[in-house]
Amino acid sequence: MKKTIGFIGWRGMVGSVLIQRMIEENDFENINPIFFSTSQPGNLGPNIIGKNKLQDAYNLELLNTMDIIISCQGGEYTNFIYKKLRKLGWLGYWVDAASSLRMKDDSIIVLDPINLQSIYSGINNGKKTFVGGNCTVSLMLLALGGLFFNNLVDWITFSTYQAASGAGSKNILELIKQMGYLYNSVSDDLNSVNISILEIEKKISKSIKEKNFPIKEFCAPLAGNVLPWIDYALKNNQTKEEWKVQAEANKILDTNKLIPIDGTCVRVGTFRCHSQSFIIKLKKDLSYSNIIQILQEQNHWVRIVPNNFQSTINLLTPMAITGTLNISVGRIRKLNVHSKLLSIFTVGDQLLWGAAEPIRRVLMILINT
């Protein structure tokens, strides 16, 4: 008998990518999907398995009949509805893309293929709540999984280069508007021989500071700029985004001894891929060939990029990876300061492995349980 799956937040960025992936993999053939809406119940839903009306996402009585609920609606919805549904006695599986429930004791952060055994163990032990991890954490673990699995990591420090998509669809649109604003400010000068590049640069800089420059979502210019602050401040001077990396990674890996991981999270003007630069203190001095073999063997999405100019600019960039499940891993080298200090640069799609794909994969596990 097909399980009934409720989908909430399926029209947002992560939800849309999830639905697209499920269509590509023919996942809807094995389930009975019910689509909910927080704003437009009664309207027609997506024509995936025939026309159907959208149900009210706040209808606890109907939600209580679902075998599995997938929420990509965000933390505010989760915080409002989840406890109420559980208090009604609902025993179904809740699968969430938001962060609200990640660090709860009764939830599992899902990242098959990194913690597949933990997922199955959780199911067998009666766990009912499965949550997608932070995008940078998921992409880091997929890229460096071989080092973690072989107990080779002493500590890690990082700098991230996170795309606008990590902040939401409105932020992507604002980045595009910012780019357009800057182009329009100098478009008449670009082909002129009578104006110097320094004059053009001054116009650009002046435009960025103008009152009408669109900064509603980011609260600052992102085009032509970087923003080394994501999420809110904690008492230890980290941002919440930076805190998540160590906390979530160790929970996903189910470590007996904490692996220290810390660094700086930075927003950059790319659209949907997150890049990360890692300094890794290894427990052993390994050869390059051993390191590459270990990284490649953990999962078949890792793509090792040779450490040369042409390969790097063609393969180790957001534009090379966007829209794919590949995880590019390159600039692999030992630092001159110590033979056990390893530098690696990675790129992965924030909306796929960073968000939707782990949700899709755990759903497929649950419907077959």
Buried (B, 14 or more C-beta within 10 A) or exposed (E): EEBBBBBBBBBBBBBBBBBBBBEEEEBBEEBBBBBBBBEBBEEEBBEBEEEBEBBBBBBEEBBBEBBBBBBBBBBEBBEEBBEEBBEEEBEBBBBBBBBBBBEEEEBBBBBBBBBBEBBEEBBEEEBBBBBBBBBBBBBBBBBBBBBBBBEBBBBBBBBBBBBBBBBBBEBBEBBBBBBEBBEEBBEEBEEEEEBEEEEBEEBBEEBBEEEEBBBEBBEEBBBBEEBEBBBEEEEEEBBBBBBBBBBBBBBBBEEEEEBEBBBBBBBBBBBBBBBBBBBBBBEEEBEEEEBBEBBBEBBEBBBBBBBEEEBBEEBBBBEBBBEBBBBBBBBBBBEEEEEBBBBBBBBBBBBBBBBBBBBBBBBBBBBEE
